């Protein structure tokens, strides 16, 4: 039995603003589609107060920007990118081409082919998401994508130097200081100065996420992303300080970021509530995290670890920290999550920034049917077939009969032509 200690906003309340956002994005995309660079500049001025001579940074500009980044920051970026590259390379190594002869003379196979071009969005605003450059640009390059362009917005009229350095070090072929809807639409549709790409990826605010949703189909995407989500699963062996720290540490992403605790311990539930109130008095980002917790925070008290798994799978959250006596139980039994963080020694911040797994993950229940961004998202698995003369005559008879069951006479004739031409006594 589940007892709700604290509830967040209802789904109805959460969806109130969706229609207005959708309208704004649709109008912007339509204008960029018809007016190209002129519209891109218009929206860059409107949303970012940014109108440089060129949105693309030149090689000289990039060199000057990187020269201003402290050496320690560069080394930290390289450390994170090393971990992310190595994990992506290991994932790539797990993908194999396949070829089988399932019937004598019938060769079936699949090949793994990288997408030709990708546009990566690296968010800015209050939090310049340096790590998103590693997660998107670097992973695409490891996958073998030939052309990777990347966009990030200016922050209060300033160039985010560390983000640009990370984009460059990750291997971006072109870097644009451009944000929001205008960046997503320009990459997807193409303008006079920005060549369209085949796929757009990366997290962003509600407008970026909605732009990605509306552009999907015209281009590929990594996945639909919403506000970041964090779930902590805890038992008596955990403590309120760690739980509160990890929930608020993710709640600071934004005022609509859901945070949840599922626990088998009523003591831990109330201890966490008290600790959250204490930490909100001293957390520098409490102005954001407090709203996130007030409106989207929830605590569920369950009777058992087994029930915790059931409730966690219902939530299907992006990040799931497991602070229990046996974290591996959740690795073995949970099915719906973006990324698991097993045991008190790890935490979501590691995955977000440095450890090597990708931080672009499914939200809003999408973990029920998809994983997050990884090297395989940039690769198309495509099939092929080759058939010998003897095999085509054999297969053709089956194919013709099956086609006629569906009343596809033209399909059947494709098969019968091969039977006549390559079968014994056929036309040859």
C-alpha positions as CSV (number, residue, x, y, z in Angstrom):
1,X,0.0,0.0,0.0
2,X,1.3,3.4,-1.0
3,X,1.0,6.4,1.4
4,X,1.5,9.9,-0.1
5,X,3.6,11.9,2.4
6,X,3.9,14.9,0.0
7,X,2.3,15.4,-3.5
8,X,3.2,17.7,-6.3
9,X,1.1,19.4,-9.0
10,X,-1.5,17.3,-10.9
11,X,-0.9,16.5,-14.6
12,X,-3.7,18.9,-15.5
13,X,-2.0,21.8,-13.8
14,X,1.4,20.9,-15.4
15,X,0.0,21.0,-18.9
16,X,-1.7,24.4,-18.8
17,X,1.1,26.3,-20.5
18,X,1.7,23.7,-23.2
19,X,-0.7,25.3,-25.8
20,X,0.8,28.8,-25.6
21,X,4.4,27.5,-25.9
22,X,3.3,25.4,-28.9
23,X,1.8,28.4,-30.7
24,X,4.8,30.6,-30.2
25,X,7.1,27.9,-31.5
26,X,5.0,27.1,-34.5
27,X,4.9,30.7,-35.6
28,X,8.6,31.1,-35.2
29,X,9.4,28.0,-37.2
30,X,7.0,29.1,-40.0
31,X,8.7,32.5,-40.2
32,X,12.2,31.0,-40.3
33,X,11.1,28.6,-43.0
34,X,10.0,31.5,-45.2
35,X,12.4,34.2,-44.3
36,X,15.6,32.3,-43.4
37,X,18.4,34.3,-41.8
38,X,16.4,37.4,-41.6
39,X,13.9,35.7,-39.3
40,X,16.7,34.0,-37.3
41,X,18.2,37.4,-36.6
42,X,14.8,38.8,-35.6
43,X,14.2,36.1,-33.0
44,X,17.8,36.2,-31.8
45,X,17.3,39.9,-31.0
46,X,13.8,39.3,-29.5
47,X,14.8,36.4,-27.2
48,X,18.5,36.9,-26.6
49,X,19.2,40.6,-27.5
50,X,21.9,39.3,-29.8
51,X,22.7,40.4,-33.3
52,X,26.4,39.9,-34.3
53,X,27.6,40.3,-37.8
54,X,27.9,36.5,-38.1
55,X,26.4,34.0,-35.8
56,X,29.0,31.4,-36.8
57,X,32.3,31.8,-34.8
58,X,35.4,31.9,-37.0
59,X,38.5,29.8,-36.2
60,X,40.3,33.0,-35.0
61,X,37.4,33.8,-32.6
62,X,37.4,30.3,-31.2
63,X,41.1,30.4,-30.6
64,X,40.8,33.8,-28.8
65,X,37.9,32.5,-26.7
66,X,39.7,29.3,-25.7
67,X,42.8,31.3,-24.8
68,X,40.7,33.1,-22.2
69,X,39.5,29.9,-20.5
70,X,41.6,29.0,-17.4
71,X,43.9,26.1,-17.8
72,X,42.2,24.1,-15.0
73,X,38.9,24.4,-16.7
74,X,40.3,23.1,-20.0
75,X,41.9,20.2,-18.1
76,X,38.6,19.4,-16.4
77,X,36.7,19.5,-19.7
78,X,39.3,17.1,-21.2
79,X,39.0,14.7,-18.2
80,X,35.2,14.6,-18.6
81,X,35.5,14.1,-22.4
82,X,38.0,11.3,-22.0
83,X,35.5,9.4,-19.9
84,X,32.6,10.1,-22.2
85,X,34.6,9.2,-25.3
86,X,35.8,5.9,-23.8
87,X,32.3,4.8,-22.8
88,X,30.9,5.8,-26.2
89,X,33.7,3.9,-27.9
90,X,32.8,0.8,-25.9
91,X,29.2,1.2,-26.9
92,X,30.1,1.5,-30.5
93,X,32.2,-1.7,-30.3
94,X,29.1,-3.5,-29.2
95,X,27.3,-2.7,-32.5
96,X,28.1,-5.3,-35.2
97,X,27.1,-5.7,-38.8
98,X,25.1,-8.9,-39.5
99,X,25.0,-11.3,-42.5
100,X,23.3,-14.7,-42.5
101,X,22.2,-17.3,-45.1
102,X,18.9,-18.4,-43.7
103,X,17.9,-20.4,-46.8
104,X,20.5,-21.7,-49.2
105,X,21.2,-18.9,-51.7
106,X,19.4,-16.2,-49.6
107,X,21.8,-13.7,-48.0
108,X,20.2,-11.3,-45.4
109,X,22.2,-8.7,-43.6
110,X,22.2,-5.3,-41.8
111,X,24.8,-2.6,-41.7
112,X,25.3,0.2,-39.2
113,X,25.7,3.5,-40.9
114,X,26.2,6.8,-39.2
115,X,23.9,9.7,-39.9
116,X,25.6,12.1,-42.3
117,X,25.0,15.4,-40.4
118,X,23.9,16.4,-36.9
119,X,23.0,19.7,-35.2
120,X,23.7,19.8,-31.4
121,X,22.1,22.3,-29.1
122,X,24.0,23.2,-25.9
123,X,21.7,25.2,-23.5
124,X,22.8,28.5,-21.8
125,X,20.8,30.9,-19.7
126,X,21.3,30.7,-15.9
127,X,23.2,27.5,-16.2
128,X,25.7,27.3,-19.2
129,X,25.5,23.5,-19.9
130,X,29.1,22.9,-20.7
131,X,28.6,19.1,-20.3
132,X,26.0,19.0,-23.0
133,X,28.8,19.6,-25.5
134,X,30.5,16.4,-24.5
135,X,27.3,14.4,-24.5
136,X,26.1,15.4,-28.0
137,X,29.0,16.6,-30.1
138,X,31.6,14.1,-28.8
139,X,29.2,11.2,-29.0
140,X,28.2,12.0,-32.5
141,X,31.8,12.2,-33.6
142,X,32.6,8.8,-32.0
143,X,29.6,7.4,-33.9
144,X,31.3,8.5,-37.1
145,X,29.0,11.5,-38.1
146,X,30.8,13.4,-40.8
147,X,29.4,16.9,-40.1
148,X,28.5,18.1,-36.7
149,X,27.4,21.7,-36.1
150,X,26.7,23.1,-32.7
151,X,24.7,26.0,-31.3
152,X,24.7,27.7,-27.9
153,X,23.1,31.0,-26.9
154,X,24.9,34.1,-25.6
155,X,24.4,34.7,-21.9
156,X,23.3,38.2,-21.1
157,X,25.1,39.4,-24.3
158,X,28.3,37.6,-23.3
159,X,30.1,34.6,-25.0
160,X,30.1,31.5,-22.8
161,X,33.8,30.8,-23.1
162,X,33.9,27.4,-21.4
163,X,31.0,26.1,-23.4
164,X,32.6,27.2,-26.7
165,X,35.9,25.5,-25.6
166,X,34.0,22.3,-24.8
167,X,32.2,22.3,-28.2
168,X,35.5,22.8,-30.0
169,X,37.4,20.1,-28.0
170,X,34.5,17.7,-28.6
171,X,35.0,18.1,-32.3
172,X,32.3,20.4,-33.6
173,X,32.9,21.3,-37.2
174,X,31.1,24.6,-37.0
175,X,30.0,26.6,-33.9
176,X,27.2,29.1,-33.9
177,X,26.4,31.6,-31.1
178,X,22.7,31.2,-31.5
179,X,20.0,30.0,-29.1
180,X,16.4,28.9,-28.6
181,X,13.8,28.2,-31.3
182,X,15.8,30.0,-33.9
183,X,18.8,27.7,-33.4
184,X,16.8,24.5,-33.6
185,X,14.8,25.7,-36.7
186,X,17.9,27.0,-38.5
187,X,19.7,23.7,-38.0
188,X,16.7,21.6,-39.1
189,X,15.4,23.7,-41.9
190,X,18.6,25.4,-43.1
191,X,19.0,29.1,-44.1
192,X,21.2,31.1,-46.4
193,X,24.2,30.7,-44.1
194,X,23.4,27.5,-42.2
195,X,23.2,24.2,-44.0
196,X,20.4,21.9,-42.8
197,X,21.3,18.8,-40.9
198,X,19.7,15.3,-40.8
199,X,19.2,15.2,-37.0
200,X,19.0,17.6,-34.1
201,X,19.9,16.7,-30.5
202,X,20.4,18.1,-27.1
203,X,18.4,19.4,-24.1
204,X,16.9,22.8,-23.6
205,X,14.1,24.9,-22.1
206,X,10.4,24.3,-22.9
207,X,10.7,26.3,-26.2
208,X,13.7,24.3,-27.4
209,X,11.9,21.1,-26.5
210,X,8.7,22.1,-28.3
211,X,10.7,23.2,-31.3
212,X,12.3,19.8,-31.4
213,X,8.9,18.1,-31.2
214,X,7.5,20.2,-34.1
215,X,10.6,19.7,-36.3
216,X,10.6,15.9,-35.7
217,X,9.9,14.1,-39.0
218,X,11.5,16.8,-41.0
219,X,14.7,15.8,-39.2
220,X,15.5,13.1,-36.8
221,X,15.9,13.8,-33.1
222,X,17.5,12.1,-30.1
223,X,14.4,12.0,-27.9
224,X,11.7,14.3,-26.6
225,X,13.1,16.0,-23.4
226,X,11.3,17.9,-20.7
227,X,12.4,19.3,-17.3
228,X,14.9,17.1,-15.6
229,X,13.5,14.5,-13.2
230,X,15.1,12.8,-10.1
231,X,13.9,10.0,-8.0
232,X,15.6,8.7,-4.9
233,X,14.7,5.2,-3.6
234,X,15.7,4.8,0.0
235,X,15.3,2.5,3.0
236,X,16.3,2.6,6.7
237,X,20.0,2.4,5.8
238,X,20.0,5.9,4.1
239,X,19.8,9.3,5.7
240,X,17.8,12.5,5.2
241,X,20.9,14.7,4.5
242,X,22.0,12.8,1.5
243,X,18.5,12.4,0.1
244,X,17.7,16.1,0.5
245,X,21.0,17.1,-1.0
246,X,20.5,14.9,-4.1
247,X,16.9,16.0,-4.6
248,X,17.6,19.7,-4.3
249,X,20.8,19.4,-6.3
250,X,18.6,18.4,-9.3
251,X,15.7,20.6,-8.4
252,X,17.9,23.6,-9.0
253,X,17.7,22.9,-12.7
254,X,14.4,24.7,-12.9
255,X,11.2,25.5,-11.2
256,X,9.4,22.7,-13.0
257,X,11.9,19.9,-12.3
258,X,10.1,17.0,-10.6
259,X,11.9,15.5,-7.6
260,X,10.6,12.4,-5.7
261,X,11.4,10.1,-2.9
262,X,10.1,6.5,-2.6
263,X,11.0,5.0,0.8
264,X,10.1,2.0,2.9
265,X,10.8,4.1,6.1
266,X,8.5,6.7,7.5
267,X,11.3,8.0,9.6
268,X,13.4,8.6,6.5
269,X,10.5,10.4,4.8
270,X,10.0,12.9,7.6
271,X,13.7,13.3,8.2
272,X,14.1,14.2,4.5
273,X,11.3,16.7,4.7
274,X,13.0,18.4,7.7
275,X,16.4,18.3,6.0
276,X,15.0,19.9,2.8
277,X,13.6,22.8,4.7
278,X,17.0,23.3,6.5
279,X,19.0,23.1,3.3
280,X,16.7,25.5,1.4
281,X,17.7,28.2,3.9
282,X,21.4,28.0,2.9
283,X,21.3,26.7,-0.7
284,X,22.5,29.4,-3.2
285,X,20.0,28.2,-5.8
286,X,17.1,27.9,-3.3
287,X,15.1,30.5,-5.3
288,X,14.7,27.8,-8.0
289,X,15.0,24.6,-6.0
290,X,12.4,25.7,-3.5
291,X,9.8,26.2,-6.2
292,X,10.6,22.9,-7.8
293,X,10.2,21.1,-4.5
294,X,7.0,23.0,-3.5
295,X,5.2,22.4,-6.8
296,X,6.7,19.1,-8.1
297,X,8.2,17.4,-5.1
298,X,6.7,14.2,-3.8
299,X,7.3,11.6,-1.2
300,X,5.8,8.1,-1.3
301,X,5.9,5.7,1.6
302,X,5.7,2.0,0.5
303,X,5.5,-1.2,2.4
304,X,8.4,-3.1,0.7
305,X,11.3,-3.0,-1.7
306,X,9.1,-4.9,-4.2
307,X,6.5,-2.2,-4.0
308,X,9.2,0.4,-4.4
309,X,10.1,-1.1,-7.8
310,X,6.4,-1.1,-8.9
311,X,6.0,2.6,-8.0
312,X,9.4,3.6,-9.5
313,X,8.5,1.9,-12.8
314,X,5.2,3.8,-12.8
315,X,7.0,7.1,-12.5
316,X,9.6,6.1,-15.1
317,X,11.9,9.0,-14.1
318,X,14.9,10.2,-15.9
319,X,17.4,9.8,-13.0
320,X,17.0,7.2,-10.3
321,X,19.3,7.1,-7.3
322,X,19.1,3.9,-5.2
323,X,20.1,4.4,-1.6
324,X,19.2,1.0,-0.2
325,X,20.9,-1.9,1.5
326,X,20.9,-3.9,-1.8
327,X,21.0,-1.4,-4.8
328,X,21.6,-4.3,-7.3
329,X,18.0,-5.5,-6.6
330,X,16.8,-2.5,-8.6
331,X,19.3,-3.0,-11.4
332,X,17.9,-6.5,-11.7
333,X,14.2,-5.7,-11.4
334,X,13.5,-2.1,-12.5
335,X,12.6,-1.6,-16.2
336,X,11.6,2.0,-16.6
337,X,14.3,4.6,-16.0
338,X,16.8,6.8,-17.9
339,X,19.9,6.1,-15.8
340,X,20.4,4.3,-12.5
341,X,22.8,5.5,-9.8
342,X,23.5,2.6,-7.5
343,X,24.6,3.1,-4.0
344,X,25.5,6.2,-1.9
345,X,28.9,6.5,-3.5
346,X,27.5,7.8,-6.8
347,X,24.9,10.5,-7.6
348,X,23.2,12.2,-10.5
349,X,25.8,15.0,-10.7
350,X,28.4,12.4,-11.7
351,X,26.3,11.3,-14.6
352,X,25.4,14.8,-15.6
353,X,28.9,16.1,-15.8
354,X,31.8,13.7,-15.8
355,X,31.6,10.0,-15.2
356,X,31.1,8.9,-18.8
357,X,27.4,8.0,-19.2
358,X,25.3,10.3,-21.3
359,X,23.1,12.9,-19.5
360,X,20.5,13.4,-22.3
361,X,17.9,11.1,-21.0
362,X,14.1,10.3,-21.4
363,X,11.6,12.4,-19.3
364,X,7.8,12.6,-19.0
365,X,7.4,8.8,-18.9
366,X,9.4,8.2,-22.1
367,X,11.7,5.8,-20.2
368,X,8.8,3.3,-20.6
369,X,9.8,2.9,-24.3
370,X,13.2,4.4,-24.9
371,X,16.7,4.9,-23.4
372,X,18.7,8.1,-23.6
373,X,21.2,9.5,-26.1
374,X,24.1,7.2,-26.9
375,X,26.3,6.5,-29.8
376,X,23.7,4.2,-31.3
377,X,21.2,7.1,-31.7
378,X,23.5,8.5,-34.4
379,X,23.6,5.2,-36.3
380,X,21.1,3.8,-38.7
381,X,20.8,0.0,-38.8
382,X,19.8,-0.7,-42.4
383,X,19.1,-4.0,-44.1
384,X,19.9,-5.6,-47.4
385,X,19.4,-8.9,-49.2
386,X,21.0,-10.9,-52.0
387,X,19.4,-14.0,-53.6
388,X,20.8,-16.7,-55.9
389,X,19.0,-17.7,-59.1
390,X,18.0,-21.1,-57.6
391,X,16.8,-19.5,-54.4
392,X,14.7,-16.8,-56.1
393,X,12.7,-19.4,-58.1
394,X,12.1,-21.2,-54.8
395,X,11.2,-18.1,-52.7
396,X,9.2,-16.6,-55.5
397,X,6.4,-19.2,-55.4
398,X,5.8,-18.6,-51.7
399,X,6.0,-14.9,-52.2
400,X,3.4,-14.9,-55.0
401,X,0.9,-16.9,-53.1
402,X,1.3,-14.7,-50.0
403,X,0.9,-11.6,-52.1
404,X,-2.4,-12.9,-53.6
405,X,-3.8,-13.5,-50.1
406,X,-3.6,-9.7,-49.8
407,X,-4.9,-9.1,-53.3
408,X,-1.5,-7.6,-54.4
409,X,-1.4,-8.8,-58.0
410,X,1.5,-6.5,-59.0
411,X,3.5,-7.8,-56.0
412,X,2.8,-11.3,-57.0
413,X,3.9,-10.7,-60.6
414,X,7.3,-9.4,-59.3
415,X,7.8,-12.8,-57.7
416,X,6.4,-14.9,-60.6
417,X,8.6,-13.1,-63.1
418,X,11.6,-14.4,-61.2
419,X,10.1,-17.9,-61.0
420,X,9.7,-18.0,-64.8
421,X,13.0,-16.4,-65.5
422,X,15.2,-18.4,-63.1
423,X,13.2,-21.6,-62.5
424,X,13.9,-24.9,-64.2
425,X,12.8,-24.6,-67.8
426,X,12.2,-20.8,-67.4
427,X,13.0,-18.0,-69.8
428,X,16.6,-17.4,-68.3
